[in-house]
Amino acid sequence: MDGRLRDGEVVVGGDARQRFYDSSGYGRPLDAGNHIALSRVEAAYLLFKGDLDSVVRDAAEGRSGADGERMGFRAFLAAAGDEIATRFLVYADLRDRGFYLSPAREGWVEAPRAESDFVVYPRGKGPWDDEVLYRVRVVGERAAVPAADLGATVLAVVDEESEITYLETDRADLRGTSTVELPRDVSADLLDDRVLVWEPPERLHYLGFYGQPLDGRDPNRSVPGALQLSLVEAAFLATEGVLAVEGGPEAVRERGRAVEGERFDRRLRVYRALRERGVVPKTGFKFGADFRTYAEVESVDDLGHSECLVRVLPDDHAFAPRDLALDVRLAHGVRKRMIFALIGPNDGITSWLSVGRLTP
């Protein structure tokens, strides 16, 4: 069975509808009898499997070749060039895993999305069913991926050895139950890149999990001595009227900007948002993140493991797939969820982006 390349699609006649679309979900039906249209990547896969003998190219198609040229898999893939190379690898992998999938384009699926290449259906389902399992975007390992394009999308990263890593991205909604009634006007000193509270109320650290005791975690002391706070913690508490620092909250914020630049304001915005959502953020430095988070903190004596790692980024950030995979691998290795807090130009949080490994 042959197909003909027309207007960027491969049209197949004969019993193509029954043979390819109805039985296996390839292509889309055309009005002309049993004809179907295959996308280039679908045609390449069928040529590769031997289910399609050749593709005949019109003179107007491609960069070379005369009308009537018959192309097998090798010639067809070479003629397409870089256009379908990585997408073919992902398409073939998902097909070999037992999934039906369609190109995410107008006329093939309802509500196509510009950031997706394929719509993948649940096993046992196909393009005739109104159910989508994944929307997949295909990129090479050296591509730049805008953060704004992620969320409700599976990123299929094809590395230089043609191995495929699937990363599931979604919009997260971090919520917790950690709340504590805070004291007012607690005297504190701004020293270098931290703030010290010499006589902290017990509930500030013990119940609210703010700061770290200067004398460490002495199990024999129910009330900590002096408490050291990070600049982001102190800026939040000073703004809330909890701390009384010379120069006021702005002095703490200015110190933060002096040591971190504009990144400090972004981190402070995320810190505040997490606290307002009942989530306790603590430094994520040892994990290479901005924060690690605790959804439930009743006391530091009964503290579980943190659930998430949060990295703060501007919402116009473009990920390098290699860096994204590194963050996700690290979070998975320490049994945490990787979250990216995306901050807009006015310091508003655009979205919380969750990214994790996926095995389809």
N, C-alpha and C positions, 0 to 999 in steps of 0.2 A: 504494500500500500504506500502511495506517494502523497505528499502534500505540496501545495504551491504557496510560495511566499508572496503575499500581497499586502501592501499597506502596513507592514510591520507585523503581520500575523500570518500563520500558516493555515491555509484552508485545506481541509481534507473531506473528500466526498465518499461515495459508496455507502457502506454501512457504518460510517465513522461514528454517528451518534450512538448507535447501540453498542458498538465495540469499545469506544473510548469514553464517551460522556456518561451514558446510562449505567455502564458496568463499573467504571473506575473514576469518574469525576474529572476527566481531562477536558479542558477547553470550555467553550460555550456554544450552544446550538445556534445555527443560523436559520434564517427563514426558508432557505432553499432546501427542501427535502430533509435528507439525513446529513447534510453538511454541518461541520463544526469548524470553529476557528480555534487554533491553538496559539498560545503565546510562544515567543521564541524559546523560552526556557523549557516549556512543556515539550515542544517539538524536539529540542536537543535531548531531553531525557528519553523520549520514545525512540529516537534514533540510536541513542546509546544502548537501550535495552533490546533493540532489534525489532520493536513493534511497529516501527515506521521504516520503510525501506530507504526513502530518500526525500529530499525537499527540492522541488524545481523552482528556480529563481527567475522571476521576470527581469527584463533588462533594466527596468527602472529601480530595482531593489539592489542595495549594497553598493560597494565601491568598485567592484570589478565583476566581470563575467557577463556572458551574453544571455539573451532570452533562451530559456529551455535548459540551462545548465543544471545538472542533477548533482546534488550535494549529499554525501553521507555525513556521519557524525563529525568527523575530523574537519571536513571542508566547511560544514555549517557553523561549527563553533569558531573556526578561524575567521570566517566572514563576519561573524558578529563582533569579533574583537573583544575589547574590555567590557562591552555592554552587559554580557550575561555570565562572564567567567565565574565570579564569586557567587552570583545568585544560582547558577546551575548546581554548584556544590551543595548549597543549602537545600535547594529543592530536592535533589537526589537523596540527600541524607534523610529528610523528613518523609519522602515517599518510601524509602527503604525501611523506615520505622513504622510504616503502616498507616500514615496519614494521607488524606486527600487534602489538596490545597489549591487555591486559585490566585492569580495575580490580583493585587489590590488596586484595581483600576476601574474607571468608569465603564459601565457596560458589562462588567464581569461580576461585580459584587455590589450590594447595596451599601451606601455610605462609605465609599473608599476613603482612606486617609493618606494624605501626602507623605507622611513619615513612614509608611509601611510598604513593603514589597509584596508580601504574601498574606493571604487570609488562610489560616489552618483550621480545619474542622475537627471536631472530636472523632475518635476512632468509631467507625460504623456510620458516620455522617458524611454528607457531601454538599456540593454547592446547591443542591435542591432543597436542603434543610435550612431553616432559619436559626442556625446556631453556630457560633464562632468560638473556638478554643483559644487561639492565639492570633495576634496580628504581629507579623515578623518583619523586622527591618534588617537588611543584610549590609554589613560593612567589612572592609578589610581592616587588619590590625593597625594600619597606619592612618586610617581616616580620622577626621575630626567630627565628633558627634555633638551637636548642640543640645544642651540640657533641656531646652524647651521642646525638643522633639521626642523626649522620652516620657514614659508614664503610660500605662495600659498597653505597652508594646514590649515584645521580646526582641532583644538585640542579638542577632546571630553574627558573631565575630569570626571571620575566617583568617587564620594566621598564615604566615609565610610557608608553612608546610601543609596547608590545606586542612588543618585540624579546625574543628568548629566548636566554639564555646557559646553556649546560650545563656544570656543574662535576662532575667525577667524584671521589668521595670513597672512600677505602679505608683499611684499617688497615695501617700500614707496620711494617717490622721492620728498623730501621737496624742494619747490621753493617759492620765494617771489619777491617782487618788491621794497623792502626797500633799497635804496642806497642814499648816501650823499657824497659830496666832502669834505674830511677831511682836517683839517689844518696840519701844520708841526711844529715840535719842540716846542710843548707847554710845558712849565715848570711844573713839577709835583714832589711831594714828596712821597716816599715810607714810610708808617707809619703802623707798625704792620702787619695786614692782609688786608690792603687796600691801595689805592693810592689816594692822594688828589691833585686836580688841583685848584689852588687858583684863577686864572683868566681865566676861560674856555671860548673859543669862543662859541658864542650862538648856532651855528649849532651842536656842539658836543653832547649836550643833547637834545636840543629842536627839532632838525631834525633827528639826528642819534640815539637818545634814548640810549646814553651811560651814565652809572652811574646814580646817584641820587643827587640832590642839597643838600648841607649840611644843608640849612635852610628850607628844606621841600618843599612842592609844594605850594608856595605862588601864588595865582591866580592874584595878582596885579603886579607880576614881570614878564616881558617878557624875561628878561635875568637873568639866575640863578647866584647866587653867587658862592662860592666854590663848586666844584663838587667832590663827592667821587666815586671812581671806585672800583669794585671788582678786585681781583688779576688776574682773567682770562681775564677780559676786558682790564686791564692795560697791561698785557703781550702781548695781541694781538695788542693794539695800539702802544706800545713801539716798537714792532717788525716792525710795518708798518711805523715807523718814525714820528708818530703823537705826541708821548710824549717824552720829554727829562727828563729822570730819572737818578739820580746818580747811576752809576754802569751799566747803560744801560738795555736793555731787559733781559739779563741774570740774573741781580739782582732780577728782578721781578719774573722770572721763578724759581729761587732758593728759594725765599721766598714761592712761591706757593708749591714747593715740600716739603719744611720744614713743612708746616702746613697740607698738604694733602697727601704727599707721591706720589707714581706713578700715583695715580688717577688724579692728577692735569694735567699731560701731556695729558692724554686721554681726559679730559674735554676741555683743550685748543685746541686740534685737532678738536674736534666736534664744538666748538665755532667758530673757523676759517672757517670750512666748511659751517656752517650755514650762516655766514656773507657773504661768497663768493657766496652763492646761493640766496642772497637778502633777507634772513630771519633774523629777530632780535631776538637773544636769551637773555633772562633775567633769573635771578635766579628762580628755581622752588622749593626752599626750603619748602615753606609753603604747597606744594602739595606732598612733599616727593620725588621730582624728581631733576635732575640736572638743567634742564632749562624748562622754558615755552617759547613759541615762537610766534612771530607776523610776518605774511607774508607781511603785508602792513603797513608801518609807514610813514606818511607824516609829522606829527608833534605830539608832546606829547599833544597838545590841542585837537587833534582829534584821540585819541587812542581807538581802539576797544578792544574787549576781545581777549586774546591769544587763539590760535587754538589747540596747541599741548603741551603735556608734553613729555620731552625727558630725558631718563635715559641712561647714558653712561656705557657700559659694555665691557669687553674683549670678543672677538669672540668665545672663548672656554668656555664661561659661560654656565652652566646648570641651567635652571629654576626649582624651586620648584613650581608645579602648584598652590599651595596655595598663594605664593607670587605673581605669575603672575596674578591670579584672583583678588588679592587685588589692584594691580596697575591699572588694567583695570577698576575695580569697581570705584576707586577713580576718574580716568580720566573721566569716563562716568558721574559720579555725578556732576562734575564741567563743563560738556559739552565740553570736550576736547578729542583729539585723543592721544592714548598712543603710543609713538615711542621709540624703543630701538636702540641706535646707537652702532653698534658692531665694536670694534677696533681690528685690527690684531696686530701681534707681532712687526711689524715695525711702529706702530702708524698710519697705513693707515686705513681708514674706510672700513670695509669689506662690510657692508650693513646697511640699515635703515630698521628696522623691525617694522611693524605696527601690533598691536594686539587690537582687540575689541570684545565685546560680540556679539554673533550671536544667533538668534532664527530661526532654520531651518523652 
